[in-house]
Amino acid sequence: YSPMPVILNGKTLSEPAGETKWPLETDEAWLKVDVGGSNGLKVYNLGIHVADLSSYTWGCSGTIVSKQQLRVNFARNDIMADDPVWRKIAAVVRKQVNDGAGKKRLSSSERAVLFRRMLAQEVDWRDYRSTKFFTDCTGRGWSIDQLERNSRVFGANGNEGVYTFAPRNSSDGDRLMQHGLAFVLDESMLEIVGSRTPKHFFKDALPHYAEHRQQWQDAGLLGHRYVPLEQMAKQLKNDRYTLVPEKDWSDRERLILSEIEGACYRITSRLRELGVEAEHRRLVLGMAPHARGWTDGSTYIAINRDELKAVPHDGGLPPAGRAAAARILPQQRRCRRPRA
């Protein structure tokens, strides 16, 4: 954004900031702030790039081009925190982030910034009781209110609540959640909160812990006990999760799965159009004593065969599904291989 033309091999590479339309403009700078973005903030001092600021620190991405000179360090790759011009610009950026922080669904960068601000007592955690800034290993968000209401749900046989950490889409973590054996947090939460160890996670993550310790104790959140994932996963070793070979599916099961899979494709396609990362997983049939469904975390979703028995025999399917039956079922009967 250099005000002086930058030309390479006869091609002008620069574009003065004042000639571009910006979403936000102040006396100090032109700004484009993407709240929740993960690419970081690019800062230009009078049009010349000087720094890339982490989205995990600022809770946003975007571009800032100062109209007034910023004080920078000797290497000219960072901004002096006490610079009065930068302080005014930073206040505008933080306001943009705060205005978007009240929504219930947060990006990872927004969640990280909100945690740090609450723990630093810069914002009142009571204003964010329903904000889902805790994330479990399945990607589901949880608010403080939800954690309080479910404080005793995730404990084997109704005993003391248990929590652990697992990578996103962990199959063991998903199954522990399904069985209600443990509250399985996404392991990235440790870094976001800046927790010392997994055992101290809730003490580190609960806002104003010392001041409100008794409240958290009464809510049951301090009664949760940390157990490593490997130890919790041993409780699943006797689970019998069996996939049913496709050749053994009945015509009716094929038809129902075909309808469900079509809906899944439409949902994932729509999510991609909205900019949400969504990968389609293959639908399969399975059998298990305690699960209605499960997944390997990346390639397939298994539905317990018994669940399909609840679908009405008159179809219970939309008209398009019933119309498809006339086409799908005869073709499958002709193509079916004889059993050995």
N, C-alpha and C positions, 0 to 999 in steps of 0.2 A: 504493500500500500504506500510505497514511497511517493512523496509529493514531487520528487524529481524523476523524470522518466528513466526507467531501466530498460536498456535495449540490448538484445543479443541477436547477432546475425540479422539485423534489420527488423527483428520482431520485438514489439514493446511488451515487456512482461509485467510491468507495474500498472496499477490502477488506483489513482488517488482516492482515498476513502470518502472524501467529500462528494465525489461523483457517483457514489453507489447508494442505493436505498437501503437503510438500516432499520431493523425492527425497533431499535431503541437508541435515542441520542440524548446526551446531556452536555453541559458546558465543558466537561472534561474529556468526553470520549464518545465514539460510536460503538455500539454493542449489539451483538447477536448472542443471546443466551438460550441454550437448549437445556431446560431443567430436566435432570435425570439422565442426560447423555453420558456416555462413557469414554469419549475421545479426548476429554480434557479441554482446557481453555488456552487458546493461543493469544498471546499478548504482544502487541506491536507498539513500540515507543515512537510516536510521531511517524507511524507507517513502517518502521523497521522492526522485524521480529526480534524479541529479546527473551521470551520465556514461554514454556509450556507448563501449565499448572494442572495438577492431578484432579480428575473428576471425583476421586474418592475423598479429597480434601474439600472441594468446593461444591460437590453435588450437582455439577452441570458440565456441559461442554459449550463450545462456542468460540467467538472471536471478539477481541477488544482492541480497538485502535485509539490510542490516546490523541487528544487534540493539543494537550499541553505536555511539556517534557516531563518524563518520569525519572526519578533518581534511581540509578541502577548500580550494581556492585562493580568492582574493578574489572571483572571478566566480562561485564555487560551481558550476562546470561541469567540475571535474576533481578527482581525489583526490591528496593529497600522498603521494608515493612512500615517504616515511619514516614514515608513520603506523603505529604498532605494531599496531593493530587490522587495518588493511588488509593488512599483511604476513602476518598469520596467515591471513586469508581467501585472499590470493593463493597462498599455499603449498598450500592445499587444492585450489584450481582447477588449479594446475600438476600436482599429483599425479594428479588425474583425467585430465588430458591425457596425462601420461606413461604411465599404466596402459593407455591405448588406443593409444599410439604404436607398440607392438611388432607390431601386426598388419601384414600385408603390403600391404593396399590402404589408401591414405591419401587423405583429401580434400585439396583444394588448401590449405586453411588449416592442416591438420595437417602437411602436407609443408613448408609455409613455416616453421612454428614449429620443426619438427625440424631443418631446415637451419640455422637461426640458432643453435639450441642446440648443434649439433655444431660449427659453425664457431667458436662462442664457447667450445668445450671444456667445456660444461656436462654433456654426455653423451658416452659412449665410442662412437665410430662403429663399433667392432668388434661392438657389440651389434646393429647395424642393417645388417649386410652384405647380408642377404637382403630388406631392406625396400625396396619399390619406390617410391622418392621422386623418381626422374627420370621425366619423362613425354615421350613423343615426340608428333609432330603428329597421330598417329592416335588418341591417347588411351591407348596402351599404357604401362604402368609398367615401369621398369627398375631393378634393384638394382645396387649396386656390384659384387657377384659376377657378375651377368650382363654388365655392361659390360666387366669384365676378361676374361670368357670370349669375348666377341665383339669384342674391341678391334681386330681386323684384318679383321672381316667387312665393315664398311662402308667399303670403299675400292675405287675403280674398278680392275677387273682385278687385284685382290689387292694393289694398291699401298698406300701410306700411307693410314691411316684418315682419313676426311673427315667433318666434322660441319657442320651449318648449323641455322638456325632458320626455322620457318614457322608461320603461324596454325593453330589446330586445324582439322582436316579439310581441309587444303590438298591439292588434287588433285596438284599438282607434288610436294609433300613426300611424299605417299603413294606416288607412282610411283618417286621416288628411293629410298625404303625398299624397295619391291618389287624393284627392280633391284640392290639392294645397293650403290648408288653413294655413299650418304652416310647417316650417322645424323642424322635430322632431328628436332630437339628442338622441343617446343611453345615458342613465343616467350615465353609467360608465365614460363618457367623463369628468364629473365634477371632479372625483377623479384623472383621468389621468393628467388633466391640473392643478389640485390643485386650482380650482376656489373658490373664497370666497363665492359667492352666484350665483344662476342661472342668476340673473340680470346682473352680471358683467362678464358672461362667455366670451363673445367675446373680451372684454377689456383685460381679463386675458390671453386668448388663442392666440390673434394675436401677432406675434413676434414683439418686439421693438415697442410696442404700442405708447409710448410717442414720439419717434423719427419720426414715420411714421403715426401719427394720421390723418393728412390731407389726406394721400393716402387711408387709410382705409375708411375715411369718403366719399371721392369721389367714392370709389368702392361700396358704399352702405352697407357695412358690419356693420357699426355702426348705421345704421338706423333701424336695426332689433329690435323689441320690444319683451321682454319676457312675455309670458302669461302662467300660470300654465296649466298643461294637463287637469285637471278636468274642468277648465273653457272653454278650447277649445273644449273638448269632448261634451259640451252641444249643440254645433252647429250641432252635428251629431244625435241628438235625434229624428229628424224628418225623418232621412234616413230610407227607407223601404228596409231592406235586408232580403229577404225571400229565404229559401232553398226549392227546388222542391223535393218532396218525390220521391224516386227511382222508385216506382211503376208507376209514371206518366211520366217517361222518354220515349221518342219514341225510336224505334229500331235504327234509324239513330243516335240519341244522344248517345245511349249506345255504338255504334260502334266507334264513334269519341272519346269519353272519354276513351274507352278501348285502343285505339291507343296511346292517349296522356299519359295515366297512364303507359303503357309499356315503353315509352320513359323516363318517370320520374324515374321508377325503375332502368333503365340502367344508368341514370345520377347519381343518389344517390349511386348506387353500385360502379361506377367508382370513385366518390369523396371519398368514404370510402377507396378504394384501395390506393388513393393518400394521405391518412392520414387526410382528412378533415371530421370534424363531420357533418354528414348530415342525418337527419331523414326524412323518406318518409311520406308524408301527403296524405290523401285520397282525391280524386277528386270528386266533387259533382257539381250539377247544381243549379243555383239560379236565382233570379230576383231582380234587383235593378234599380232605376231610373238614377243613376249617376255613377255607377261603372262597369267597364268591368269585374272585378274580385275582390275578397277579401278573407281574411283568418281569422281564430280565433287565429292565431299566433302559433299554435302547432299541431292541429290534422287534419285540412282539408283546402283545397283550393277550393273556389267556383268560377265557371266560369259563367258569365251572359249568360243565355240561348240564348239571341239574338246574342251573338258572334258566336255561332255555325252555324248560318244561312249563314255566310260568307264562310263556307266550300263548295266547288263546289259539285254539286249533282252527278257528274260522279265519285265522290270519292275524288279526290284531295289527296287521300291517297297513300302511297307506295304500290307496288304490293302485299307485304305481307298482308297489311291491306285489300285490296280488296279480296284477297284469303280467309282471315279470315271471311269475311262477310258471305260467303256461309255456314260456320260452326256455327258462333255465332247467326246470326239472326234466323234461323229455330229453334235452341235450345231455344232461348228466347221466341219465339212465343208459343212453346209447354209448357214452364214453367210458362208463365204469368198467374197470378191469375185473375179470372173474377172480374170486378169492381162491387162494391155494387150498 
